[in-house]
């Protein structure tokens, strides 16, 4: 699997101004006869087929036997390294020596097939190995021999870092030790190959740029030959029988020539320890070391003085339906052209809480385990009703500390649902079905409802009933067929997902009236039918004193259902021998009307509806209300 360039702090450097000097592959202009050519210092005592250099250590392979020898005292004494190297040029980086001994490539106890592509990274910390048929290369730590990553070529190794153009215009360096990723913005056509990053400079192909991966130097336009090597602060390539060295620290890209060099085979190598030196084989196969003391000093970076900047933070929903709270964030360490970013090092998190919405917030609490965090998230469990506000700050590797962020707050829902609508239709139901409906709102969401009911017929209400299928239910309405003479009341309550439970609603009631046929008549009375009537029938009181009656009814209010219209008379209503009121049925048009008589004390006794005029009174039904 190819290495995924994820995880770890990311900071960016932007390539801005572009130098106009261009180094081209050898031309008569750049390598004229008038240019002085310097000779390196001879390292006597051993002929060299190919050469390597790291600080005071010079390594060669014998032209005849291919045995590897090295010296650290300018050739005064040579030591056999215990192996050979042939077929490919040996590589010396830092303390690591890569040789090609027969069919095996060897470095620091690691071995690979010599026919494969094996490259020692700058500084000798990492080595890459890629078989001819493989789509990715393995990257190993030379010291521990541990495999660290699989990376798809092309890429460059320098120190602990793998450098790769991951998308057009983005040169990313991932430190395989810390996981930090640094991004340098480059031209869109750029790519980077083996050995192309050393110290602060990266020599890019495809776009002919040299970019400063540390900042703040602007990029230089540079074209190099295929045999070019990148030293720490310089590039070197062959120029006829000599070497041409370009000073990358110099914005004008100054150059010196060294030689003459051997005309065949690998003949030069930059210093693998990072010094401004190189080694080459002269025409007599002698190793020579050139010290590039004329190079411009390494541009001094300005210290990172800018604190990290918050780019994202979230505490999730403002009100939570669970007690698990979490907070996550992201920072970026700004890249200033004159002050390169050092990268985000760690974070501090603090919280303040209040137990409910009416209480003040407490003091900020800098929890010990949340100081110096390397991760970008924190979590806790909070009691129901608790409101928690989070703040975060970040520090970079230079010690710059940001201010505390604004507060990001999240509350564990501690408020019960509240009733929005609660209706049952008319208090007196005259249709074949009745429905009670309800809606609640909550800071999070409603989990379930409880519904209870009680009934009364002829007497007072019974106790509240708790049907099992109406408890912890998700229904929001109940429809039923009303029973004549039955007064039916309901209450509802709601709970949310945290268990916050509302109070019971006020009772809401509905009664189906008793039809006129349920009443006993006396006097001049006619039983008839009407399409306007409840249950299709009416009773007409046709004379003064004619009445309807029903024994032993209980209630605190009476509702009379009658047909009102032209020529209709009046009736008096009595309950338990007490006159409740008089109802006139006269009207300009004929219609069915429900008349609610005054509320009284709860009584039990006989009902009497008596005509007080000679005009007819069409009585349809009567209802007893046992609740308001």
C-alpha positions as CSV (number, residue, x, y, z in Angstrom):
1,X,0.0,0.0,0.0
2,X,1.4,3.4,-0.9
3,X,2.1,5.7,2.0
4,X,-0.8,8.0,2.9
5,X,0.3,11.5,3.7
6,X,-2.0,12.0,6.6
7,X,-1.7,12.8,10.3
8,X,0.5,15.1,12.3
9,X,0.6,18.9,12.2
10,X,0.8,20.5,8.8
11,X,2.4,23.8,8.0
12,X,3.0,25.4,4.7
13,X,5.7,27.5,3.1
14,X,4.9,29.4,-0.1
15,X,7.3,29.8,-3.0
16,X,6.9,33.4,-3.9
17,X,9.4,35.5,-5.8
18,X,11.4,33.8,-8.5
19,X,15.0,34.5,-9.3
20,X,15.7,35.1,-13.0
21,X,19.2,33.4,-13.1
22,X,19.1,30.1,-15.0
23,X,21.8,27.4,-14.8
24,X,21.6,25.4,-18.0
25,X,23.4,22.1,-18.8
26,X,26.9,22.8,-19.9
27,X,27.2,25.6,-22.4
28,X,30.2,27.5,-23.8
29,X,29.0,30.6,-21.9
30,X,29.1,28.8,-18.5
31,X,32.2,26.8,-19.0
32,X,34.5,29.0,-21.1
33,X,38.2,28.7,-21.3
34,X,38.6,31.8,-19.2
35,X,36.9,30.3,-16.2
36,X,39.5,29.3,-13.5
37,X,39.5,25.6,-12.6
38,X,40.5,24.6,-9.1
39,X,42.0,21.2,-8.1
40,X,40.8,19.3,-5.1
41,X,43.2,18.2,-2.4
42,X,44.8,14.9,-3.2
43,X,43.9,11.9,-0.9
44,X,46.9,9.7,-1.6
45,X,47.5,6.0,-1.1
46,X,44.7,4.3,-2.9
47,X,43.3,4.3,-6.4
48,X,39.5,4.8,-6.7
49,X,37.0,3.2,-9.0
50,X,34.2,5.1,-7.3
51,X,34.2,7.5,-4.4
52,X,32.3,8.6,-1.3
53,X,32.7,11.3,1.3
54,X,31.2,12.0,4.7
55,X,33.1,14.6,6.8
56,X,36.7,13.4,7.2
57,X,35.8,9.9,5.9
58,X,36.8,9.2,2.3
59,X,35.6,5.8,0.9
60,X,36.8,4.3,-2.4
61,X,36.4,0.9,-4.2
62,X,39.5,-0.5,-5.8
63,X,39.5,-0.4,-9.6
64,X,40.8,-4.0,-9.8
65,X,39.5,-5.9,-6.9
66,X,36.4,-3.7,-6.1
67,X,37.3,-4.0,-2.4
68,X,36.1,-1.1,-0.3
69,X,38.7,1.0,1.6
70,X,38.3,4.1,3.7
71,X,40.5,6.7,5.3
72,X,39.8,9.5,7.8
73,X,43.2,11.1,7.8
74,X,43.6,12.2,4.2
75,X,45.2,9.0,3.1
76,X,47.8,8.6,5.8
77,X,46.2,5.2,6.5
78,X,43.5,3.2,4.8
79,X,41.2,0.5,6.3
80,X,39.5,-2.3,4.4
81,X,35.7,-2.1,5.0
82,X,35.3,-5.8,4.7
83,X,33.4,-6.0,1.5
84,X,33.4,-5.1,-2.2
85,X,31.3,-2.8,-4.4
86,X,30.9,-3.0,-8.1
87,X,28.3,-2.6,-10.8
88,X,26.8,0.5,-9.1
89,X,28.4,3.4,-7.3
90,X,28.7,3.1,-3.6
91,X,26.9,5.7,-1.5
92,X,28.1,7.3,1.7
93,X,25.7,9.4,3.8
94,X,26.2,10.4,7.4
95,X,27.6,7.3,9.1
96,X,25.9,4.9,6.6
97,X,27.8,3.1,3.8
98,X,25.8,1.5,1.0
99,X,27.8,-1.0,-1.1
100,X,26.9,-3.4,-3.9
101,X,28.7,-6.6,-3.0
102,X,28.1,-9.1,-5.7
103,X,24.4,-9.7,-5.9
104,X,23.6,-8.0,-2.6
105,X,23.2,-4.4,-1.7
106,X,24.3,-3.8,1.9
107,X,23.8,-1.0,4.4
108,X,23.8,-1.0,8.2
109,X,22.8,-4.7,8.4
110,X,20.1,-4.4,5.8
111,X,20.4,-6.4,2.6
112,X,18.6,-6.1,-0.7
113,X,19.0,-7.6,-4.2
114,X,21.7,-5.5,-5.9
115,X,19.8,-5.5,-9.1
116,X,16.9,-3.6,-7.4
117,X,16.7,0.2,-7.0
118,X,18.4,0.9,-3.6
119,X,19.0,4.6,-2.6
120,X,20.5,5.9,0.6
121,X,18.8,9.0,1.8
122,X,20.6,12.3,2.5
123,X,22.1,12.1,6.0
124,X,22.1,8.3,6.0
125,X,19.0,7.9,8.2
126,X,16.7,6.3,5.7
127,X,17.2,3.9,2.8
128,X,14.7,3.0,0.1
129,X,14.4,-0.3,-1.8
130,X,12.2,-0.9,-4.8
131,X,12.1,-4.2,-6.9
132,X,11.9,-3.7,-10.6
133,X,8.2,-4.8,-10.8
134,X,7.0,-3.0,-7.7
135,X,4.8,0.0,-7.8
136,X,6.0,1.3,-4.5
137,X,9.4,1.5,-2.7
138,X,10.0,0.3,0.9
139,X,11.5,2.9,3.2
140,X,13.6,1.6,6.1
141,X,15.3,3.1,9.1
142,X,19.0,2.3,8.7
143,X,19.8,2.2,12.4
144,X,16.8,0.1,13.6
145,X,16.3,-1.8,10.3
146,X,12.6,-1.2,10.7
147,X,10.4,-0.7,7.7
148,X,8.6,2.6,8.1
149,X,6.6,3.1,4.9
150,X,5.7,2.1,1.4
151,X,5.9,5.1,-0.9
152,X,5.1,5.4,-4.6
153,X,8.0,7.0,-6.6
154,X,9.2,9.5,-7.3
155,X,10.3,10.9,-4.0
156,X,13.4,12.0,-2.1
157,X,14.8,11.0,1.3
158,X,16.5,13.6,3.6
159,X,17.1,13.0,7.3
160,X,13.9,11.4,8.8
161,X,11.7,12.9,6.0
162,X,10.2,11.6,2.8
163,X,9.6,14.4,0.3
164,X,7.1,13.9,-2.5
165,X,4.9,16.0,-4.8
166,X,1.5,14.7,-3.6
167,X,-0.6,16.9,-5.8
168,X,0.2,19.6,-8.4
169,X,1.9,22.5,-6.6
170,X,2.3,20.7,-3.3
171,X,5.7,19.4,-2.2
172,X,5.0,17.5,1.0
173,X,7.7,16.4,3.5
174,X,6.5,13.8,6.0
175,X,8.7,13.1,9.0
176,X,8.5,9.4,9.5
177,X,9.5,9.8,13.2
178,X,7.0,12.4,14.3
179,X,4.3,12.0,11.6
180,X,4.4,15.8,11.0
181,X,3.8,16.9,7.4
182,X,5.2,20.1,6.0
183,X,3.9,21.5,2.7
184,X,5.9,23.8,0.4
185,X,3.9,25.4,-2.4
186,X,5.8,25.0,-5.7
187,X,5.1,25.4,-9.4
188,X,2.4,23.0,-10.7
189,X,4.7,21.0,-13.0
190,X,7.3,20.2,-10.4
191,X,8.3,16.7,-9.3
192,X,11.1,15.5,-7.0
193,X,13.4,12.5,-7.3
194,X,16.0,10.6,-5.4
195,X,18.7,12.8,-3.8
196,X,16.9,16.0,-4.7
197,X,16.4,17.3,-1.2
198,X,19.4,18.1,1.0
199,X,19.3,20.5,4.0
200,X,17.2,23.6,3.1
201,X,17.1,23.1,-0.7
202,X,15.1,20.9,-3.1
203,X,16.1,20.7,-6.8
204,X,12.9,20.0,-8.7
205,X,12.5,18.5,-12.1
206,X,9.8,19.4,-14.6
207,X,9.7,23.0,-13.5
208,X,13.4,23.8,-13.2
209,X,13.1,25.2,-9.7
210,X,15.2,25.1,-6.6
211,X,13.0,25.8,-3.6
212,X,13.9,26.5,0.1
213,X,12.0,23.9,2.1
214,X,12.8,25.8,5.4
215,X,12.1,29.3,4.2
216,X,12.3,32.2,3.8
217,X,14.5,32.2,0.6
218,X,12.6,32.7,-2.7
219,X,12.9,29.9,-5.3
220,X,15.6,30.0,-7.9
221,X,15.1,29.0,-11.5
222,X,17.6,26.3,-12.3
223,X,18.1,23.6,-14.9
224,X,20.6,20.8,-14.1
225,X,22.1,17.9,-16.0
226,X,21.1,14.3,-15.4
227,X,24.3,13.6,-13.5
228,X,23.8,16.5,-11.1
229,X,24.1,15.9,-7.4
230,X,22.7,18.1,-4.6
231,X,25.0,19.0,-1.7
232,X,24.0,21.0,1.3
233,X,23.8,24.5,-0.2
234,X,25.2,23.6,-3.6
235,X,24.6,21.6,-6.8
236,X,27.4,20.0,-8.8
237,X,27.5,18.5,-12.3
238,X,30.0,17.6,-15.0
239,X,31.1,20.2,-17.4
240,X,33.3,18.7,-20.0
241,X,36.4,17.4,-18.1
242,X,35.6,19.4,-15.0
243,X,32.9,19.8,-12.4
244,X,30.7,22.9,-12.2
245,X,29.5,23.8,-8.7
246,X,26.5,26.2,-8.3
247,X,26.0,28.1,-5.0
248,X,22.3,27.7,-4.1
249,X,22.6,30.0,-1.1
250,X,23.5,32.8,-3.5
251,X,20.5,34.4,-5.2
252,X,22.7,35.0,-8.2
253,X,23.7,31.3,-8.3
254,X,27.5,31.9,-8.4
255,X,29.6,29.1,-9.9
256,X,33.1,27.6,-9.6
257,X,34.8,24.8,-11.5
258,X,36.9,21.9,-10.2
259,X,39.0,19.3,-12.0
260,X,40.0,17.8,-14.2
261,X,38.0,14.6,-13.4
262,X,38.2,11.1,-14.7
263,X,36.2,10.9,-17.9
264,X,34.5,7.5,-17.4
265,X,32.4,5.9,-14.7
266,X,31.1,7.4,-11.4
267,X,33.7,10.0,-10.6
268,X,32.3,12.4,-8.0
269,X,30.1,12.5,-4.8
270,X,28.9,15.4,-2.6
271,X,29.8,15.2,1.2
272,X,27.2,13.0,2.9
273,X,27.7,14.7,6.3
274,X,26.3,18.0,5.1
275,X,29.5,19.9,4.8
276,X,30.4,22.2,1.9
277,X,32.7,19.6,0.3
278,X,32.8,17.1,-2.5
279,X,35.1,14.2,-3.6
280,X,36.0,13.3,-7.2
281,X,38.3,10.9,-9.0
282,X,40.9,12.6,-11.2
283,X,42.3,11.3,-14.5
284,X,44.8,9.0,-12.6
285,X,42.0,7.4,-10.4
286,X,43.2,9.4,-7.4
287,X,40.6,10.7,-4.9
288,X,40.5,14.4,-4.4
289,X,38.5,16.5,-1.9
290,X,37.3,20.0,-2.8
291,X,36.3,22.3,0.1
292,X,33.8,24.9,-1.2
293,X,34.8,27.6,1.2
294,X,33.6,30.3,-1.2
295,X,29.9,29.3,-0.9
296,X,27.6,32.0,0.5
297,X,26.7,31.4,4.1
298,X,23.5,29.5,4.8
299,X,20.7,32.1,4.8
300,X,19.7,32.7,8.4
301,X,16.1,32.0,9.2
302,X,14.2,34.5,11.3
303,X,12.8,32.8,14.4
304,X,9.2,31.7,14.4
305,X,7.4,34.5,16.3
306,X,3.9,33.8,15.2
307,X,1.6,31.6,17.4
308,X,-0.6,28.9,15.8
309,X,-4.0,29.9,14.5
310,X,-7.3,28.1,15.1
311,X,-8.8,26.9,11.8
312,X,-11.6,24.7,13.2
313,X,-13.3,23.8,16.4
314,X,-16.6,22.2,17.4
315,X,-18.3,21.0,20.5
316,X,-21.1,19.3,18.5
317,X,-24.8,20.1,19.0
318,X,-25.5,23.0,21.3
319,X,-27.9,20.7,23.2
320,X,-27.0,17.0,23.4
321,X,-29.4,14.1,23.8
322,X,-26.7,12.1,25.7
323,X,-24.3,12.7,28.5
324,X,-21.1,12.1,26.4
325,X,-19.6,15.5,25.4
326,X,-16.7,15.9,23.0
327,X,-14.6,18.8,21.6
328,X,-12.3,18.7,18.6
329,X,-10.2,21.4,16.9
330,X,-7.5,22.1,14.3
331,X,-4.7,24.7,14.3
332,X,-2.3,25.8,11.6
333,X,1.1,27.4,12.3
334,X,1.3,30.4,9.9
335,X,4.1,30.5,7.4
336,X,5.5,34.0,7.2
337,X,7.9,34.7,4.3
338,X,10.5,36.0,6.8
339,X,9.6,33.7,9.6
340,X,9.2,30.0,8.8
341,X,6.7,28.0,10.7
342,X,8.1,25.6,13.3
343,X,4.9,23.6,13.5
344,X,2.3,23.0,16.1
345,X,3.7,21.2,19.2
346,X,0.8,20.8,21.7
347,X,-2.6,22.0,22.9
348,X,-4.2,23.1,26.2
349,X,-7.9,22.7,26.9
350,X,-10.0,24.1,29.7
351,X,-13.7,24.0,30.5
352,X,-16.3,25.9,32.6
353,X,-19.6,24.4,33.5
354,X,-23.0,25.3,35.0
355,X,-25.4,22.7,36.5
356,X,-28.5,24.2,34.8
357,X,-29.6,27.2,32.7
358,X,-30.5,29.4,35.6
359,X,-27.1,29.0,37.3
360,X,-23.9,31.0,36.6
361,X,-20.9,29.4,35.0
362,X,-18.2,28.3,37.3
363,X,-14.5,29.1,37.1
364,X,-12.4,27.8,34.2
365,X,-10.9,24.4,35.0
366,X,-7.6,23.6,33.3
367,X,-7.8,19.8,33.7
368,X,-4.3,18.4,34.3
369,X,-4.7,15.6,31.7
370,X,-5.7,18.2,29.0
371,X,-2.5,20.3,29.2
372,X,0.2,19.7,26.6
373,X,-2.1,17.4,24.5
374,X,-0.7,16.0,21.4
375,X,-4.1,15.0,20.1
376,X,-6.8,17.3,18.7
377,X,-9.9,16.1,20.7
378,X,-11.1,15.8,24.3
379,X,-14.2,14.3,25.8
380,X,-16.1,13.9,29.1
381,X,-19.3,12.6,30.6
382,X,-21.5,15.3,32.1
383,X,-24.6,15.1,34.3
384,X,-28.0,15.8,32.8
385,X,-28.7,19.5,32.6
386,X,-25.0,20.4,32.7
387,X,-23.8,23.1,30.2
388,X,-20.1,22.7,29.4
389,X,-18.0,25.4,27.5
390,X,-14.7,24.5,26.0
391,X,-11.7,26.6,25.1
392,X,-8.4,25.5,23.5
393,X,-5.0,27.1,22.8
394,X,-1.9,25.9,20.9
395,X,1.8,26.3,21.1
396,X,4.4,25.7,18.4
397,X,7.8,24.2,18.6
398,X,9.3,27.7,19.0
399,X,7.2,28.2,22.2
400,X,4.7,30.7,20.7
401,X,1.4,30.3,22.6
402,X,-1.9,31.3,21.1
403,X,-4.6,33.0,23.1
404,X,-7.5,30.9,24.4
405,X,-10.1,30.4,21.7
406,X,-13.7,31.6,22.0
407,X,-16.0,29.3,23.9
408,X,-17.6,26.3,22.3
409,X,-20.5,25.1,24.5
410,X,-22.6,22.0,24.6
411,X,-25.4,21.2,27.1
412,X,-26.7,17.9,28.2
413,X,-30.5,18.3,27.8
414,X,-31.9,18.7,31.3
415,X,-35.3,20.2,30.2
416,X,-38.4,18.2,29.9
417,X,-40.5,18.4,26.7
418,X,-43.2,21.1,26.6
419,X,-46.7,20.7,25.3
420,X,-47.4,22.6,22.0
421,X,-50.9,21.4,21.0
422,X,-53.5,19.3,23.0
423,X,-56.9,19.1,21.5
424,X,-59.9,16.8,21.3
425,X,-62.4,18.6,19.1
426,X,-65.8,19.7,20.6
427,X,-66.5,19.2,24.2
428,X,-69.7,17.5,23.1
429,X,-69.1,15.0,20.3
430,X,-71.8,14.6,17.7
431,X,-70.0,12.5,15.1
432,X,-69.3,8.8,14.9
433,X,-65.6,9.1,15.8
434,X,-63.5,11.3,18.1
435,X,-59.8,11.9,18.2
436,X,-57.5,13.3,20.8
437,X,-54.2,14.7,19.4
438,X,-51.0,16.2,20.9
439,X,-47.6,17.6,20.0
440,X,-44.6,18.4,22.2
441,X,-41.3,20.1,21.6
442,X,-38.0,19.5,23.2
443,X,-34.4,20.8,23.1
444,X,-33.4,17.6,21.5
445,X,-36.1,15.1,20.5
446,X,-39.1,13.3,22.0
447,X,-38.5,9.7,22.9
448,X,-42.0,8.6,23.9
449,X,-45.3,9.5,25.5
450,X,-47.6,8.2,28.2
451,X,-51.4,8.5,27.9
452,X,-54.0,7.8,30.5
453,X,-57.8,8.1,30.5
454,X,-60.9,8.0,32.8
455,X,-64.6,7.7,32.0
456,X,-67.9,8.5,33.6
457,X,-71.5,7.5,32.7
458,X,-74.4,8.6,34.8
459,X,-72.1,9.2,37.8
460,X,-68.7,10.7,38.7
461,X,-65.5,9.8,37.0
462,X,-63.6,6.6,37.8
463,X,-59.9,6.4,38.4
464,X,-57.2,7.1,35.8
465,X,-56.5,4.1,33.6
466,X,-53.0,3.3,32.2
467,X,-53.3,1.0,29.1
468,X,-50.0,-0.8,28.5
469,X,-49.9,0.1,24.8
470,X,-50.3,3.8,25.6
471,X,-47.2,3.9,27.9
472,X,-43.8,4.7,26.3
473,X,-45.5,5.0,23.0
474,X,-44.6,7.0,19.9
475,X,-48.2,7.6,18.9
476,X,-49.4,11.3,18.8
477,X,-53.2,10.7,18.5
478,X,-55.9,8.3,19.6
479,X,-59.2,7.8,17.7
480,X,-62.2,6.0,19.2
481,X,-66.0,5.6,18.7
482,X,-67.7,7.6,21.4
483,X,-70.2,5.8,23.6
484,X,-73.5,7.6,24.2
485,X,-73.7,9.2,27.6
486,X,-70.0,8.6,28.3
487,X,-67.8,11.5,29.4
488,X,-64.2,10.5,28.6
489,X,-61.1,12.4,29.7
490,X,-57.4,12.1,28.7
491,X,-54.0,13.2,30.0
492,X,-50.6,12.9,28.3
493,X,-47.0,13.5,29.2
494,X,-43.7,13.2,27.2
495,X,-40.1,12.2,27.8
496,X,-36.9,12.8,25.8
497,X,-34.1,10.5,25.2
498,X,-32.3,11.5,28.4
499,X,-35.4,10.6,30.4
500,X,-36.5,14.2,31.2
501,X,-40.2,13.7,31.8
502,X,-42.8,16.5,31.5
503,X,-45.7,16.9,33.9
504,X,-49.1,15.5,33.0
505,X,-51.1,17.7,30.7
506,X,-54.3,19.2,31.9
507,X,-57.2,16.8,31.5
508,X,-59.1,17.2,28.2
509,X,-62.6,15.6,27.9
510,X,-65.2,14.7,25.4
511,X,-68.7,13.5,25.9
512,X,-71.2,11.8,23.5
513,X,-74.7,13.1,24.5
514,X,-77.6,10.9,25.3
515,X,-80.1,10.8,22.5
516,X,-83.7,12.1,22.9
517,X,-85.0,8.6,22.8
518,X,-83.1,7.9,26.1
519,X,-85.4,10.4,27.9
520,X,-88.9,9.7,29.1
521,X,-91.6,12.0,27.8
522,X,-94.8,13.4,29.4
523,X,-97.6,15.7,28.1
524,X,-98.1,16.6,24.5
525,X,-95.0,15.2,22.9
526,X,-94.2,14.0,19.3
527,X,-91.3,11.6,18.5
528,X,-90.0,12.3,14.9
529,X,-87.0,12.2,12.7
530,X,-84.7,14.8,11.1
531,X,-81.7,14.8,8.9
532,X,-80.3,17.5,11.1
533,X,-80.6,15.6,14.3
534,X,-78.0,13.7,16.3
535,X,-78.8,10.0,15.7
536,X,-81.5,11.2,13.2
537,X,-84.3,11.6,15.8
538,X,-85.9,14.5,17.8
539,X,-88.6,14.8,20.3
540,X,-91.0,17.8,19.9
541,X,-92.6,19.3,23.1
542,X,-95.8,20.7,21.6
543,X,-97.5,22.3,24.7
544,X,-96.7,24.4,27.7
545,X,-95.7,21.9,30.4
546,X,-94.8,19.0,28.2
547,X,-91.4,17.6,29.2
548,X,-88.6,15.0,29.0
549,X,-87.0,13.5,32.0
550,X,-84.2,11.1,33.0
551,X,-83.5,9.9,36.6
552,X,-80.3,10.0,38.5
553,X,-77.8,11.8,36.3
554,X,-74.6,13.3,37.7
555,X,-72.6,16.3,36.5
556,X,-71.6,19.9,37.0
557,X,-72.8,21.2,33.7
558,X,-75.5,20.3,31.2
559,X,-75.3,20.7,27.4
560,X,-78.6,20.8,25.5
561,X,-78.7,19.7,21.8
562,X,-81.8,21.1,20.1
563,X,-83.1,22.2,16.7
564,X,-83.3,26.0,16.6
565,X,-85.4,27.8,14.0
566,X,-88.4,30.0,13.2
567,X,-91.4,29.4,15.5
568,X,-89.5,27.4,18.1
569,X,-90.4,27.9,21.8
570,X,-88.5,27.9,25.1
571,X,-87.6,25.2,27.6
572,X,-86.5,25.3,31.3
573,X,-83.8,22.9,32.4
574,X,-83.9,21.4,35.9
575,X,-81.4,19.1,37.6
576,X,-82.0,17.6,41.0
577,X,-85.0,19.8,41.3
578,X,-82.9,23.0,40.8
579,X,-83.6,25.2,37.8
580,X,-80.3,25.5,35.8
581,X,-81.5,27.8,33.1
582,X,-83.9,28.7,30.3
583,X,-83.1,28.0,26.6
584,X,-84.8,29.8,23.7
585,X,-84.9,27.7,20.5
586,X,-86.1,30.6,18.3
587,X,-83.9,31.5,15.4
588,X,-84.2,32.9,11.8
589,X,-82.9,29.7,10.2
590,X,-83.2,26.1,11.2
591,X,-80.0,24.4,12.6
592,X,-78.8,22.1,15.3
593,X,-77.3,24.0,18.2
594,X,-75.5,22.9,21.3
595,X,-76.2,25.1,24.3
596,X,-73.9,24.9,27.3
597,X,-75.8,25.8,30.5
598,X,-74.0,27.5,33.4
599,X,-71.6,25.4,35.5
600,X,-72.9,24.5,38.9
601,X,-71.8,22.5,41.9
602,X,-71.5,18.8,41.1
603,X,-75.0,17.3,41.6
604,X,-76.7,14.0,41.2
605,X,-80.4,13.8,40.5
606,X,-83.2,13.7,37.9
607,X,-83.0,15.7,34.7
608,X,-86.1,17.6,33.5
609,X,-86.5,19.5,30.2
610,X,-89.9,21.3,30.3
611,X,-91.6,23.5,27.6
612,X,-92.6,26.9,28.9
613,X,-94.5,28.0,25.8
614,X,-97.2,26.7,23.4
615,X,-94.7,26.9,20.5
616,X,-93.0,23.6,19.7
617,X,-89.5,22.8,21.1
618,X,-87.5,20.2,19.2
619,X,-85.2,18.4,21.6
620,X,-82.4,16.4,20.0
621,X,-80.0,15.2,22.9
622,X,-78.6,16.1,26.2
623,X,-75.1,15.7,27.7
624,X,-73.8,15.7,31.3
625,X,-70.3,17.1,31.7
626,X,-68.5,15.8,34.8
627,X,-65.4,17.9,34.1
628,X,-65.0,21.5,32.7
